[in-house]
Amino acid sequence: YSYLGTTLRQVSIEPMPSLLDVRQLITLYGIWPLGSAAVHEKAPLVKSLLLAGPSGVGKKMLVHAICTETGA
């Protein structure tokens, strides 16, 4: 967990997402609903994910990894 992020949120400052935050959200909303019927039924319906950031940080690589892991 991001202890620095928790500390900053306590004083009302929203920190930049860490690699762990991004990885956790991609897994939760991008991979689990596609891989399991039980999770797909109970999870909220997410039709798309927005990956934003400067060029060269790995957005396209992340999309390719998700497609490879889910067989899409």
N, CA, C, O and CB atoms as a CASP TS submission, in Angstrom:
PFRMAT TS
TARGET T0000
AUTHOR 0000-0000-0000
METHOD Language model
MODEL 1
PARENT N/A
ATOM      1  N   TYR     1       0.821  -1.187   0.000  1.00  0.00           N
ATOM      2  CA  TYR     1       0.000   0.000   0.000  1.00  0.00           C
ATOM      3  C   TYR     1       0.862   1.247   0.000  1.00  0.00           C
ATOM      4  O   TYR     1       2.029   1.214   0.390  1.00  0.00           O
ATOM      5  CB  TYR     1      -0.933   0.000   1.193  1.00  0.00           C
ATOM      6  N   SER     2       0.276   2.335  -0.439  1.00  0.00           N
ATOM      7  CA  SER     2       1.007   3.587  -0.534  1.00  0.00           C
ATOM      8  C   SER     2       0.833   4.375   0.765  1.00  0.00           C
ATOM      9  O   SER     2      -0.178   5.050   0.959  1.00  0.00           O
ATOM     10  CB  SER     2       0.524   4.415  -1.753  1.00  0.00           C
ATOM     11  N   TYR     3       1.822   4.283   1.648  1.00  0.00           N
ATOM     12  CA  TYR     3       1.737   4.992   2.916  1.00  0.00           C
ATOM     13  C   TYR     3       1.833   6.493   2.710  1.00  0.00           C
ATOM     14  O   TYR     3       1.184   7.263   3.419  1.00  0.00           O
ATOM     15  CB  TYR     3       2.830   4.523   3.861  1.00  0.00           C
ATOM     16  N   LEU     4       2.641   6.914   1.741  1.00  0.00           N
ATOM     17  CA  LEU     4       2.747   8.333   1.440  1.00  0.00           C
ATOM     18  C   LEU     4       1.412   8.852   0.919  1.00  0.00           C
ATOM     19  O   LEU     4       0.981   9.942   1.293  1.00  0.00           O
ATOM     20  CB  LEU     4       3.868   8.593   0.416  1.00  0.00           C
ATOM     21  N   GLY     5       0.759   8.078   0.060  1.00  0.00           N
ATOM     22  CA  GLY     5      -0.543   8.480  -0.464  1.00  0.00           C
ATOM     23  C   GLY     5      -1.586   8.611   0.630  1.00  0.00           C
ATOM     24  O   GLY     5      -2.386   9.547   0.620  1.00  0.00           O
ATOM     25  N   THR     6      -1.583   7.683   1.571  1.00  0.00           N
ATOM     26  CA  THR     6      -2.519   7.747   2.691  1.00  0.00           C
ATOM     27  C   THR     6      -2.265   8.978   3.547  1.00  0.00           C
ATOM     28  O   THR     6      -3.204   9.650   3.976  1.00  0.00           O
ATOM     29  CB  THR     6      -2.417   6.485   3.544  1.00  0.00           C
ATOM     30  N   THR     7      -1.008   9.267   3.793  1.00  0.00           N
ATOM     31  CA  THR     7      -0.649  10.446   4.586  1.00  0.00           C
ATOM     32  C   THR     7      -1.079  11.722   3.880  1.00  0.00           C
ATOM     33  O   THR     7      -1.602  12.636   4.518  1.00  0.00           O
ATOM     34  CB  THR     7       0.863  10.476   4.856  1.00  0.00           C
ATOM     35  N   LEU     8      -0.866  11.796   2.578  1.00  0.00           N
ATOM     36  CA  LEU     8      -1.268  12.991   1.829  1.00  0.00           C
ATOM     37  C   LEU     8      -2.784  13.150   1.791  1.00  0.00           C
ATOM     38  O   LEU     8      -3.289  14.270   1.868  1.00  0.00           O
ATOM     39  CB  LEU     8      -0.720  12.931   0.406  1.00  0.00           C
ATOM     40  N   ARG     9      -3.512  12.048   1.673  1.00  0.00           N
ATOM     41  CA  ARG     9      -4.974  12.135   1.650  1.00  0.00           C
ATOM     42  C   ARG     9      -5.539  12.617   2.985  1.00  0.00           C
ATOM     43  O   ARG     9      -6.599  13.241   3.016  1.00  0.00           O
ATOM     44  CB  ARG     9      -5.573  10.780   1.296  1.00  0.00           C
ATOM     45  N   GLN    10      -4.852  12.336   4.072  1.00  0.00           N
ATOM     46  CA  GLN    10      -5.307  12.796   5.381  1.00  0.00           C
ATOM     47  C   GLN    10      -5.269  14.313   5.496  1.00  0.00           C
ATOM     48  O   GLN    10      -6.013  14.892   6.287  1.00  0.00           O
ATOM     49  CB  GLN    10      -4.461  12.178   6.474  1.00  0.00           C
ATOM     50  N   VAL    11      -4.413  14.958   4.720  1.00  0.00           N
ATOM     51  CA  VAL    11      -4.336  16.424   4.736  1.00  0.00           C
ATOM     52  C   VAL    11      -4.957  17.013   3.465  1.00  0.00           C
ATOM     53  O   VAL    11      -4.616  18.126   3.065  1.00  0.00           O
ATOM     54  CB  VAL    11      -2.866  16.887   4.875  1.00  0.00           C
ATOM     55  N   SER    12      -5.866  16.266   2.834  1.00  0.00           N
ATOM     56  CA  SER    12      -6.656  16.700   1.677  1.00  0.00           C
ATOM     57  C   SER    12      -5.823  17.004   0.440  1.00  0.00           C
ATOM     58  O   SER    12      -6.146  17.929  -0.305  1.00  0.00           O
ATOM     59  CB  SER    12      -7.448  17.915   2.039  1.00  0.00           C
ATOM     60  N   ILE    13      -4.762  16.246   0.208  1.00  0.00           N
ATOM     61  CA  ILE    13      -3.974  16.356  -1.019  1.00  0.00           C
ATOM     62  C   ILE    13      -4.089  15.022  -1.741  1.00  0.00           C
ATOM     63  O   ILE    13      -3.772  13.977  -1.173  1.00  0.00           O
ATOM     64  CB  ILE    13      -2.463  16.726  -0.720  1.00  0.00           C
ATOM     65  N   GLU    14      -4.539  15.054  -2.985  1.00  0.00           N
ATOM     66  CA  GLU    14      -4.680  13.821  -3.756  1.00  0.00           C
ATOM     67  C   GLU    14      -3.371  13.544  -4.493  1.00  0.00           C
ATOM     68  O   GLU    14      -3.002  14.307  -5.386  1.00  0.00           O
ATOM     69  CB  GLU    14      -5.873  13.918  -4.759  1.00  0.00           C
ATOM     70  N   PRO    15      -2.664  12.474  -4.142  1.00  0.00           N
ATOM     71  CA  PRO    15      -1.370  12.175  -4.775  1.00  0.00           C
ATOM     72  C   PRO    15      -1.556  11.569  -6.166  1.00  0.00           C
ATOM     73  O   PRO    15      -2.645  11.118  -6.521  1.00  0.00           O
ATOM     74  CB  PRO    15      -0.554  11.216  -3.893  1.00  0.00           C
ATOM     75  N   MET    16      -0.485  11.566  -6.937  1.00  0.00           N
ATOM     76  CA  MET    16      -0.492  10.880  -8.230  1.00  0.00           C
ATOM     77  C   MET    16      -0.624   9.379  -7.957  1.00  0.00           C
ATOM     78  O   MET    16      -0.083   8.883  -6.969  1.00  0.00           O
ATOM     79  CB  MET    16       0.817  11.201  -9.065  1.00  0.00           C
ATOM     80  N   PRO    17      -1.342   8.650  -8.826  1.00  0.00           N
ATOM     81  CA  PRO    17      -1.480   7.208  -8.595  1.00  0.00           C
ATOM     82  C   PRO    17      -0.139   6.491  -8.714  1.00  0.00           C
ATOM     83  O   PRO    17       0.677   6.799  -9.583  1.00  0.00           O
ATOM     84  CB  PRO    17      -2.480   6.606  -9.583  1.00  0.00           C
ATOM     85  N   SER    18       0.062   5.548  -7.837  1.00  0.00           N
ATOM     86  CA  SER    18       1.295   4.755  -7.876  1.00  0.00           C
ATOM     87  C   SER    18       1.110   3.597  -8.856  1.00  0.00           C
ATOM     88  O   SER    18       0.005   3.354  -9.341  1.00  0.00           O
ATOM     89  CB  SER    18       1.668   4.222  -6.452  1.00  0.00           C
ATOM     90  N   LEU    19       2.180   2.900  -9.137  1.00  0.00           N
ATOM     91  CA  LEU    19       2.120   1.740 -10.014  1.00  0.00           C
ATOM     92  C   LEU    19       1.182   0.681  -9.433  1.00  0.00           C
ATOM     93  O   LEU    19       0.459   0.016 -10.175  1.00  0.00           O
ATOM     94  CB  LEU    19       3.527   1.154 -10.228  1.00  0.00           C
ATOM     95  N   LEU    20       1.192   0.525  -8.122  1.00  0.00           N
ATOM     96  CA  LEU    20       0.303  -0.431  -7.469  1.00  0.00           C
ATOM     97  C   LEU    20      -1.159  -0.043  -7.669  1.00  0.00           C
ATOM     98  O   LEU    20      -1.996  -0.908  -7.926  1.00  0.00           O
ATOM     99  CB  LEU    20       0.625  -0.524  -5.974  1.00  0.00           C
ATOM    100  N   ASP    21      -1.475   1.248  -7.553  1.00  0.00           N
ATOM    101  CA  ASP    21      -2.856   1.709  -7.771  1.00  0.00           C
ATOM    102  C   ASP    21      -3.332   1.392  -9.181  1.00  0.00           C
ATOM    103  O   ASP    21      -4.440   0.888  -9.367  1.00  0.00           O
ATOM    104  CB  ASP    21      -2.963   3.217  -7.515  1.00  0.00           C
ATOM    105  N   VAL    22      -2.504   1.682 -10.168  1.00  0.00           N
ATOM    106  CA  VAL    22      -2.858   1.422 -11.565  1.00  0.00           C
ATOM    107  C   VAL    22      -3.034  -0.069 -11.795  1.00  0.00           C
ATOM    108  O   VAL    22      -4.007  -0.497 -12.417  1.00  0.00           O
ATOM    109  CB  VAL    22      -1.786   1.984 -12.514  1.00  0.00           C
ATOM    110  N   ARG    23      -2.102  -0.852 -11.300  1.00  0.00           N
ATOM    111  CA  ARG    23      -2.165  -2.310 -11.476  1.00  0.00           C
ATOM    112  C   ARG    23      -3.422  -2.893 -10.831  1.00  0.00           C
ATOM    113  O   ARG    23      -4.075  -3.761 -11.410  1.00  0.00           O
ATOM    114  CB  ARG    23      -0.914  -2.976 -10.878  1.00  0.00           C
ATOM    115  N   GLN    24      -3.756  -2.416  -9.638  1.00  0.00           N
ATOM    116  CA  GLN    24      -4.921  -2.915  -8.918  1.00  0.00           C
ATOM    117  C   GLN    24      -6.216  -2.565  -9.655  1.00  0.00           C
ATOM    118  O   GLN    24      -7.109  -3.407  -9.754  1.00  0.00           O
ATOM    119  CB  GLN    24      -4.951  -2.344  -7.497  1.00  0.00           C
ATOM    120  N   LEU    25      -6.332  -1.361 -10.163  1.00  0.00           N
ATOM    121  CA  LEU    25      -7.550  -0.958 -10.863  1.00  0.00           C
ATOM    122  C   LEU    25      -7.700  -1.655 -12.207  1.00  0.00           C
ATOM    123  O   LEU    25      -8.809  -2.032 -12.584  1.00  0.00           O
ATOM    124  CB  LEU    25      -7.562   0.540 -11.064  1.00  0.00           C
ATOM    125  N   ILE    26      -6.600  -1.832 -12.936  1.00  0.00           N
ATOM    126  CA  ILE    26      -6.664  -2.551 -14.210  1.00  0.00           C
ATOM    127  C   ILE    26      -7.094  -3.998 -13.972  1.00  0.00           C
ATOM    128  O   ILE    26      -7.904  -4.537 -14.726  1.00  0.00           O
ATOM    129  CB  ILE    26      -5.293  -2.504 -14.936  1.00  0.00           C
ATOM    130  N   THR    27      -6.559  -4.620 -12.937  1.00  0.00           N
ATOM    131  CA  THR    27      -6.943  -5.998 -12.613  1.00  0.00           C
ATOM    132  C   THR    27      -8.414  -6.069 -12.228  1.00  0.00           C
ATOM    133  O   THR    27      -9.141  -6.951 -12.686  1.00  0.00           O
ATOM    134  CB  THR    27      -6.070  -6.550 -11.472  1.00  0.00           C
ATOM    135  N   LEU    28      -8.847  -5.141 -11.386  1.00  0.00           N
ATOM    136  CA  LEU    28     -10.225  -5.156 -10.886  1.00  0.00           C
ATOM    137  C   LEU    28     -11.246  -4.894 -11.978  1.00  0.00           C
ATOM    138  O   LEU    28     -12.254  -5.596 -12.064  1.00  0.00           O
ATOM    139  CB  LEU    28     -10.389  -4.131  -9.792  1.00  0.00           C
ATOM    140  N   TYR    29     -10.997  -3.885 -12.822  1.00  0.00           N
ATOM    141  CA  TYR    29     -11.993  -3.488 -13.810  1.00  0.00           C
ATOM    142  C   TYR    29     -11.729  -4.017 -15.215  1.00  0.00           C
ATOM    143  O   TYR    29     -12.647  -4.037 -16.035  1.00  0.00           O
ATOM    144  CB  TYR    29     -12.071  -2.009 -13.858  1.00  0.00           C
ATOM    145  N   GLY    30     -10.506  -4.446 -15.518  1.00  0.00           N
ATOM    146  CA  GLY    30     -10.196  -4.865 -16.865  1.00  0.00           C
ATOM    147  C   GLY    30     -10.058  -6.353 -17.056  1.00  0.00           C
ATOM    148  O   GLY    30     -10.450  -6.875 -18.100  1.00  0.00           O
ATOM    149  N   ILE    31      -9.512  -7.055 -16.078  1.00  0.00           N
ATOM    150  CA  ILE    31      -9.201  -8.467 -16.280  1.00  0.00           C
ATOM    151  C   ILE    31     -10.207  -9.391 -15.604  1.00  0.00           C
ATOM    152  O   ILE    31     -10.699 -10.324 -16.238  1.00  0.00           O
ATOM    153  CB  ILE    31      -7.817  -8.765 -15.766  1.00  0.00           C
ATOM    154  N   TRP    32     -10.518  -9.159 -14.353  1.00  0.00           N
ATOM    155  CA  TRP    32     -11.419 -10.081 -13.644  1.00  0.00           C
ATOM    156  C   TRP    32     -12.788 -10.227 -14.292  1.00  0.00           C
ATOM    157  O   TRP    32     -13.256 -11.359 -14.421  1.00  0.00           O
ATOM    158  CB  TRP    32     -11.599  -9.619 -12.232  1.00  0.00           C
ATOM    159  N   PRO    33     -13.466  -9.150 -14.711  1.00  0.00           N
ATOM    160  CA  PRO    33     -14.785  -9.348 -15.333  1.00  0.00           C
ATOM    161  C   PRO    33     -14.729 -10.155 -16.626  1.00  0.00           C
ATOM    162  O   PRO    33     -15.703 -10.827 -16.966  1.00  0.00           O
ATOM    163  CB  PRO    33     -15.421  -8.011 -15.614  1.00  0.00           C
ATOM    164  N   LEU    34     -13.616 -10.107 -17.355  1.00  0.00           N
ATOM    165  CA  LEU    34     -13.509 -10.868 -18.595  1.00  0.00           C
ATOM    166  C   LEU    34     -13.143 -12.321 -18.347  1.00  0.00           C
ATOM    167  O   LEU    34     -13.430 -13.177 -19.184  1.00  0.00           O
ATOM    168  CB  LEU    34     -12.485 -10.235 -19.504  1.00  0.00           C
ATOM    169  N   GLY    35     -12.527 -12.615 -17.234  1.00  0.00           N
ATOM    170  CA  GLY    35     -12.029 -13.956 -16.985  1.00  0.00           C
ATOM    171  C   GLY    35     -12.950 -14.861 -16.207  1.00  0.00           C
ATOM    172  O   GLY    35     -12.776 -16.079 -16.236  1.00  0.00           O
ATOM    173  N   SER    36     -13.930 -14.305 -15.508  1.00  0.00           N
ATOM    174  CA  SER    36     -14.780 -15.128 -14.663  1.00  0.00           C
ATOM    175  C   SER    36     -16.242 -14.715 -14.804  1.00  0.00           C
ATOM    176  O   SER    36     -16.573 -13.534 -14.699  1.00  0.00           O
ATOM    177  CB  SER    36     -14.337 -15.030 -13.200  1.00  0.00           C
ATOM    178  N   ALA    37     -17.108 -15.685 -15.040  1.00  0.00           N
ATOM    179  CA  ALA    37     -18.537 -15.387 -15.180  1.00  0.00           C
ATOM    180  C   ALA    37     -19.134 -14.909 -13.861  1.00  0.00           C
ATOM    181  O   ALA    37     -19.994 -14.029 -13.850  1.00  0.00           O
ATOM    182  CB  ALA    37     -19.294 -16.625 -15.678  1.00  0.00           C
ATOM    183  N   ALA    38     -18.678 -15.487 -12.747  1.00  0.00           N
ATOM    184  CA  ALA    38     -19.209 -15.091 -11.439  1.00  0.00           C
ATOM    185  C   ALA    38     -18.846 -13.643 -11.117  1.00  0.00           C
ATOM    186  O   ALA    38     -19.677 -12.888 -10.613  1.00  0.00           O
ATOM    187  CB  ALA    38     -18.677 -16.025 -10.339  1.00  0.00           C
ATOM    188  N   VAL    39     -17.617 -13.263 -11.405  1.00  0.00           N
ATOM    189  CA  VAL    39     -17.199 -11.878 -11.165  1.00  0.00           C
ATOM    190  C   VAL    39     -17.931 -10.944 -12.117  1.00  0.00           C
ATOM    191  O   VAL    39     -18.324  -9.843 -11.731  1.00  0.00           O
ATOM    192  CB  VAL    39     -15.668 -11.725 -11.333  1.00  0.00           C
ATOM    193  N   HIS    40     -18.114 -11.379 -13.359  1.00  0.00           N
ATOM    194  CA  HIS    40     -18.806 -10.550 -14.356  1.00  0.00           C
ATOM    195  C   HIS    40     -20.238 -10.240 -13.925  1.00  0.00           C
ATOM    196  O   HIS    40     -20.733  -9.140 -14.170  1.00  0.00           O
ATOM    197  CB  HIS    40     -18.813 -11.253 -15.722  1.00  0.00           C
ATOM    198  N   GLU    41     -20.898 -11.187 -13.294  1.00  0.00           N
ATOM    199  CA  GLU    41     -22.280 -10.977 -12.847  1.00  0.00           C
ATOM    200  C   GLU    41     -22.365 -10.010 -11.675  1.00  0.00           C
ATOM    201  O   GLU    41     -23.314  -9.230 -11.593  1.00  0.00           O
ATOM    202  CB  GLU    41     -22.912 -12.302 -12.459  1.00  0.00           C
ATOM    203  N   LYS    42     -21.403 -10.044 -10.772  1.00  0.00           N
ATOM    204  CA  LYS    42     -21.473  -9.247  -9.550  1.00  0.00           C
ATOM    205  C   LYS    42     -20.739  -7.907  -9.638  1.00  0.00           C
ATOM    206  O   LYS    42     -21.037  -6.986  -8.878  1.00  0.00           O
ATOM    207  CB  LYS    42     -20.914 -10.038  -8.413  1.00  0.00           C
ATOM    208  N   ALA    43     -19.795  -7.799 -10.549  1.00  0.00           N
ATOM    209  CA  ALA    43     -19.009  -6.566 -10.667  1.00  0.00           C
ATOM    210  C   ALA    43     -19.818  -5.501 -11.401  1.00  0.00           C
ATOM    211  O   ALA    43     -20.702  -5.828 -12.194  1.00  0.00           O
ATOM    212  CB  ALA    43     -17.671  -6.833 -11.405  1.00  0.00           C
ATOM    213  N   PRO    44     -19.523  -4.244 -11.144  1.00  0.00           N
ATOM    214  CA  PRO    44     -20.215  -3.187 -11.893  1.00  0.00           C
ATOM    215  C   PRO    44     -19.839  -3.256 -13.375  1.00  0.00           C
ATOM    216  O   PRO    44     -18.725  -3.641 -13.728  1.00  0.00           O
ATOM    217  CB  PRO    44     -19.869  -1.787 -11.313  1.00  0.00           C
ATOM    218  N   LEU    45     -20.785  -2.878 -14.232  1.00  0.00           N
ATOM    219  CA  LEU    45     -20.553  -2.926 -15.668  1.00  0.00           C
ATOM    220  C   LEU    45     -19.611  -1.800 -16.075  1.00  0.00           C
ATOM    221  O   LEU    45     -19.941  -0.624 -15.929  1.00  0.00           O
ATOM    222  CB  LEU    45     -21.884  -2.829 -16.443  1.00  0.00           C
ATOM    223  N   VAL    46     -18.452  -2.160 -16.580  1.00  0.00           N
ATOM    224  CA  VAL    46     -17.472  -1.198 -17.067  1.00  0.00           C
ATOM    225  C   VAL    46     -17.243  -1.511 -18.535  1.00  0.00           C
ATOM    226  O   VAL    46     -16.705  -2.564 -18.876  1.00  0.00           O
ATOM    227  CB  VAL    46     -16.128  -1.254 -16.243  1.00  0.00           C
ATOM    228  N   LYS    47     -17.652  -0.593 -19.403  1.00  0.00           N
ATOM    229  CA  LYS    47     -17.532  -0.839 -20.834  1.00  0.00           C
ATOM    230  C   LYS    47     -16.188  -0.409 -21.392  1.00  0.00           C
ATOM    231  O   LYS    47     -15.751  -0.923 -22.422  1.00  0.00           O
ATOM    232  CB  LYS    47     -18.630  -0.129 -21.568  1.00  0.00           C
ATOM    233  N   SER    48     -15.529   0.528 -20.726  1.00  0.00           N
ATOM    234  CA  SER    48     -14.246   1.002 -21.249  1.00  0.00           C
ATOM    235  C   SER    48     -13.374   1.507 -20.111  1.00  0.00           C
ATOM    236  O   SER    48     -13.853   1.834 -19.026  1.00  0.00           O
ATOM    237  CB  SER    48     -14.458   2.115 -22.297  1.00  0.00           C
ATOM    238  N   LEU    49     -12.088   1.559 -20.392  1.00  0.00           N
ATOM    239  CA  LEU    49     -11.111   2.101 -19.455  1.00  0.00           C
ATOM    240  C   LEU    49     -10.354   3.205 -20.173  1.00  0.00           C
ATOM    241  O   LEU    49     -10.005   3.055 -21.344  1.00  0.00           O
ATOM    242  CB  LEU    49     -10.136   0.990 -18.924  1.00  0.00           C
ATOM    243  N   LEU    50     -10.097   4.306 -19.492  1.00  0.00           N
ATOM    244  CA  LEU    50      -9.333   5.398 -20.066  1.00  0.00           C
ATOM    245  C   LEU    50      -7.930   5.366 -19.490  1.00  0.00           C
ATOM    246  O   LEU    50      -7.744   5.494 -18.279  1.00  0.00           O
ATOM    247  CB  LEU    50     -10.013   6.762 -19.798  1.00  0.00           C
ATOM    248  N   LEU    51      -6.953   5.196 -20.351  1.00  0.00           N
ATOM    249  CA  LEU    51      -5.550   5.239 -19.950  1.00  0.00           C
ATOM    250  C   LEU    51      -4.978   6.531 -20.511  1.00  0.00           C
ATOM    251  O   LEU    51      -4.847   6.681 -21.725  1.00  0.00           O
ATOM    252  CB  LEU    51      -4.747   3.974 -20.460  1.00  0.00           C
ATOM    253  N   ALA    52      -4.642   7.451 -19.641  1.00  0.00           N
ATOM    254  CA  ALA    52      -4.142   8.751 -20.073  1.00  0.00           C
ATOM    255  C   ALA    52      -2.762   8.990 -19.494  1.00  0.00           C
ATOM    256  O   ALA    52      -2.445   8.529 -18.398  1.00  0.00           O
ATOM    257  CB  ALA    52      -5.102   9.876 -19.657  1.00  0.00           C
ATOM    258  N   GLY    53      -1.953   9.709 -20.236  1.00  0.00           N
ATOM    259  CA  GLY    53      -0.621  10.044 -19.770  1.00  0.00           C
ATOM    260  C   GLY    53       0.270  10.427 -20.928  1.00  0.00           C
ATOM    261  O   GLY    53      -0.130  10.330 -22.088  1.00  0.00           O
ATOM    262  N   PRO    54       1.464  10.858 -20.618  1.00  0.00           N
ATOM    263  CA  PRO    54       2.387  11.257 -21.682  1.00  0.00           C
ATOM    264  C   PRO    54       2.839  10.059 -22.503  1.00  0.00           C
ATOM    265  O   PRO    54       2.723   8.912 -22.073  1.00  0.00           O
ATOM    266  CB  PRO    54       3.599  11.971 -21.092  1.00  0.00           C
ATOM    267  N   SER    55       3.356  10.345 -23.690  1.00  0.00           N
ATOM    268  CA  SER    55       3.806   9.251 -24.551  1.00  0.00           C
ATOM    269  C   SER    55       5.031   8.574 -23.959  1.00  0.00           C
ATOM    270  O   SER    55       5.868   9.198 -23.307  1.00  0.00           O
ATOM    271  CB  SER    55       4.116   9.766 -25.964  1.00  0.00           C
ATOM    272  N   GLY    56       5.103   7.274 -24.211  1.00  0.00           N
ATOM    273  CA  GLY    56       6.264   6.509 -23.773  1.00  0.00           C
ATOM    274  C   GLY    56       6.209   5.984 -22.357  1.00  0.00           C
ATOM    275  O   GLY    56       7.238   5.566 -21.826  1.00  0.00           O
ATOM    276  N   VAL    57       5.027   5.989 -21.714  1.00  0.00           N
ATOM    277  CA  VAL    57       4.960   5.507 -20.336  1.00  0.00           C
ATOM    278  C   VAL    57       4.389   4.093 -20.229  1.00  0.00           C
ATOM    279  O   VAL    57       4.354   3.529 -19.135  1.00  0.00           O
ATOM    280  CB  VAL    57       4.126   6.452 -19.506  1.00  0.00           C
ATOM    281  N   GLY    58       3.936   3.503 -21.358  1.00  0.00           N
ATOM    282  CA  GLY    58       3.514   2.114 -21.338  1.00  0.00           C
ATOM    283  C   GLY    58       2.027   1.859 -21.467  1.00  0.00           C
ATOM    284  O   GLY    58       1.558   0.778 -21.112  1.00  0.00           O
ATOM    285  N   LYS    59       1.273   2.828 -21.968  1.00  0.00           N
ATOM    286  CA  LYS    59      -0.168   2.618 -22.119  1.00  0.00           C
ATOM    287  C   LYS    59      -0.467   1.524 -23.136  1.00  0.00           C
ATOM    288  O   LYS    59      -1.285   0.642 -22.874  1.00  0.00           O
ATOM    289  CB  LYS    59      -0.853   3.918 -22.537  1.00  0.00           C
ATOM    290  N   LYS    60       0.176   1.570 -24.272  1.00  0.00           N
ATOM    291  CA  LYS    60      -0.063   0.582 -25.316  1.00  0.00           C
ATOM    292  C   LYS    60       0.409  -0.800 -24.872  1.00  0.00           C
ATOM    293  O   LYS    60      -0.244  -1.800 -25.167  1.00  0.00           O
ATOM    294  CB  LYS    60       0.642   0.993 -26.614  1.00  0.00           C
ATOM    295  N   MET    61       1.529  -0.863 -24.171  1.00  0.00           N
ATOM    296  CA  MET    61       2.027  -2.132 -23.660  1.00  0.00           C
ATOM    297  C   MET    61       1.024  -2.730 -22.661  1.00  0.00           C
ATOM    298  O   MET    61       0.817  -3.943 -22.647  1.00  0.00           O
ATOM    299  CB  MET    61       3.411  -1.941 -22.995  1.00  0.00           C
ATOM    300  N   LEU    62       0.411  -1.895 -21.839  1.00  0.00           N
ATOM    301  CA  LEU    62      -0.575  -2.358 -20.877  1.00  0.00           C
ATOM    302  C   LEU    62      -1.805  -2.918 -21.582  1.00  0.00           C
ATOM    303  O   LEU    62      -2.346  -3.941 -21.163  1.00  0.00           O
ATOM    304  CB  LEU    62      -0.975  -1.224 -19.939  1.00  0.00           C
ATOM    305  N   VAL    63      -2.247  -2.265 -22.638  1.00  0.00           N
ATOM    306  CA  VAL    63      -3.392  -2.756 -23.409  1.00  0.00           C
ATOM    307  C   VAL    63      -3.062  -4.107 -24.044  1.00  0.00           C
ATOM    308  O   VAL    63      -3.885  -5.022 -24.017  1.00  0.00           O
ATOM    309  CB  VAL    63      -3.796  -1.732 -24.500  1.00  0.00           C
ATOM    310  N   HIS    64      -1.869  -4.235 -24.613  1.00  0.00           N
ATOM    311  CA  HIS    64      -1.466  -5.513 -25.209  1.00  0.00           C
ATOM    312  C   HIS    64      -1.380  -6.611 -24.153  1.00  0.00           C
ATOM    313  O   HIS    64      -1.748  -7.755 -24.423  1.00  0.00           O
ATOM    314  CB  HIS    64      -0.115  -5.366 -25.924  1.00  0.00           C
ATOM    315  N   ALA    65      -0.905  -6.283 -22.966  1.00  0.00           N
ATOM    316  CA  ALA    65      -0.818  -7.277 -21.887  1.00  0.00           C
ATOM    317  C   ALA    65      -2.207  -7.724 -21.453  1.00  0.00           C
ATOM    318  O   ALA    65      -2.423  -8.912 -21.217  1.00  0.00           O
ATOM    319  CB  ALA    65      -0.048  -6.706 -20.682  1.00  0.00           C
ATOM    320  N   ILE    66      -3.149  -6.796 -21.343  1.00  0.00           N
ATOM    321  CA  ILE    66      -4.519  -7.156 -20.958  1.00  0.00           C
ATOM    322  C   ILE    66      -5.139  -8.054 -22.027  1.00  0.00           C
ATOM    323  O   ILE    66      -5.770  -9.060 -21.704  1.00  0.00           O
ATOM    324  CB  ILE    66      -5.389  -5.881 -20.748  1.00  0.00           C
ATOM    325  N   CYS    67      -4.962  -7.695 -23.293  1.00  0.00           N
ATOM    326  CA  CYS    67      -5.520  -8.517 -24.377  1.00  0.00           C
ATOM    327  C   CYS    67      -4.916  -9.907 -24.399  1.00  0.00           C
ATOM    328  O   CYS    67      -5.624 -10.883 -24.648  1.00  0.00           O
ATOM    329  CB  CYS    67      -5.296  -7.842 -25.721  1.00  0.00           C
ATOM    330  N   THR    68      -3.616 -10.015 -24.144  1.00  0.00           N
ATOM    331  CA  THR    68      -2.959 -11.310 -24.120  1.00  0.00           C
ATOM    332  C   THR    68      -3.469 -12.164 -22.962  1.00  0.00           C
ATOM    333  O   THR    68      -3.753 -13.348 -23.142  1.00  0.00           O
ATOM    334  CB  THR    68      -1.447 -11.133 -24.021  1.00  0.00           C
ATOM    335  N   GLU    69      -3.587 -11.576 -21.785  1.00  0.00           N
ATOM    336  CA  GLU    69      -4.016 -12.327 -20.603  1.00  0.00           C
ATOM    337  C   GLU    69      -5.467 -12.770 -20.691  1.00  0.00           C
ATOM    338  O   GLU    69      -5.814 -13.832 -20.175  1.00  0.00           O
ATOM    339  CB  GLU    69      -3.818 -11.491 -19.359  1.00  0.00           C
ATOM    340  N   THR    70      -6.320 -11.987 -21.330  1.00  0.00           N
ATOM    341  CA  THR    70      -7.743 -12.318 -21.396  1.00  0.00           C
ATOM    342  C   THR    70      -8.118 -13.061 -22.663  1.00  0.00           C
ATOM    343  O   THR    70      -9.252 -13.520 -22.804  1.00  0.00           O
ATOM    344  CB  THR    70      -8.564 -11.069 -21.293  1.00  0.00           C
ATOM    345  N   GLY    71      -7.163 -13.185 -23.595  1.00  0.00           N
ATOM    346  CA  GLY    71      -7.459 -13.872 -24.846  1.00  0.00           C
ATOM    347  C   GLY    71      -8.324 -13.056 -25.776  1.00  0.00           C
ATOM    348  O   GLY    71      -9.017 -13.614 -26.627  1.00  0.00           O
ATOM    349  N   ALA    72      -8.297 -11.756 -25.632  1.00  0.00           N
ATOM    350  CA  ALA    72      -9.127 -10.874 -26.458  1.00  0.00           C
ATOM    351  C   ALA    72      -8.456 -10.604 -27.787  1.00  0.00           C
ATOM    352  O   ALA    72      -9.004  -9.881 -28.620  1.00  0.00           O
ATOM    353  CB  ALA    72      -9.408  -9.553 -25.733  1.00  0.00           C
TER
END
